[in-house]
Amino acid sequence: MKRAWWGRRRALRLLGGAGASLMAGYVGAQRGAAESAKVPGCVLTPEQTEGPYFVDERLERSDVRTDPADNSVRPGALLTLDLRVLAVGAARCDPVAGAMVDIWHCDAAGIYSDADDTTFRTRGAKFLRGYQVTDADGRVRFTTIYPGAYPGRAVHVHFKVRLWTPVRGGEFTSQLYFDDALTDRVHAASPYARPRASRTLNERDGLYRRGGRELQLTVTGADGRYAAVYDVGVRVG
């Protein structure tokens, strides 16, 4: 099975002669009681690097807080991340069922699992990683924690969407960001280790400056319990 990869400024052709392209889009409206009256909107959103710490664990689960090696739970403010994958048409967005959506991010102390870094070695651990397959409505939901601050980067969550059929596949990778003022409040409480003065703010992050505003999550909640939503649009044809 072959894959098609997308650049930041253009989409490459899928296999089999089909001129299909994959792009991600963001809808900033929150999901709630009024959602049924909302017309979905899908706009092009920047692709961003997967970074050095993607590991294709093939770990299917909704709650990614635990390490399956010892069932320990990574501490931090609860974050429910609700993603929806949509196929972009001429005048509408239709849900995409069966897409594989991975997320991964660092813990409250800025540590990634299953990785070697200058400040940590976590090979074999699998906390804060996992994937879900979109349902008939194109949705996946993850239970995780609000990320900590990895040195030199704005606070972020990595995500990857993979679409598979018997003859062609597509993949899109990017990152999701948080409002700095909200991060200030979350990181003021234990177990987060980096105060604002030692954290890289959004506008000081080179990747954020290349499309981060379009990738910023809509977050609700308070007092250690938060929920965020994001829509990913896929255009074919």
ZIMORA-V178025 format. One record per residue. PHI is phi in whole degrees, -180 to 180 (none if undefined). Layout:
BEGIN
PHI
PHI
END
This chain:
BEGIN
none
-102
-120
-110
-118
-114
-89
-68
-107
-155
-103
-81
-71
-77
-71
82
83
-83
-85
-103
-137
-115
-140
-109
-136
-123
-112
-83
-74
-77
-91
-169
-65
-87
-63
-62
-93
-89
-84
-61
-127
-122
-128
-62
-125
-67
-77
-132
-59
-75
79
-82
-115
-73
-131
-80
-70
53
-105
-81
-169
-94
-91
-101
-72
-90
-102
-63
-67
-138
64
-71
-110
-72
-77
154
-66
-64
-133
-99
-111
-109
-113
-134
-102
-126
-89
-88
-108
-63
-136
-157
-124
-107
-64
-107
-88
83
-81
-95
-119
-98
-129
-159
-165
-81
-86
-62
-95
84
-106
-95
-82
51
-148
-114
-138
-66
-115
-153
-134
-129
-55
97
-79
-137
-73
59
-141
164
-136
-131
-105
-63
-85
-62
-93
78
-105
-134
-137
-117
-105
-148
-120
-63
-65
-83
-108
-83
-55
86
-126
-65
-65
-157
-125
-83
-145
-139
-114
-124
-111
-127
-135
-61
-120
-152
-145
-145
-145
-136
-128
-159
-138
-114
-124
-127
-65
-62
-64
-65
-60
-55
-69
-66
-77
-75
-105
-64
-101
-71
-112
-118
-69
-54
-62
-106
-103
-79
-79
-52
-71
-97
-95
-60
-70
-60
-67
-106
111
-63
-62
-74
-104
-80
-74
-90
-121
-123
114
-167
55
84
-135
-134
-136
-136
-129
-160
-108
-113
-102
-117
-104
-122
109
END
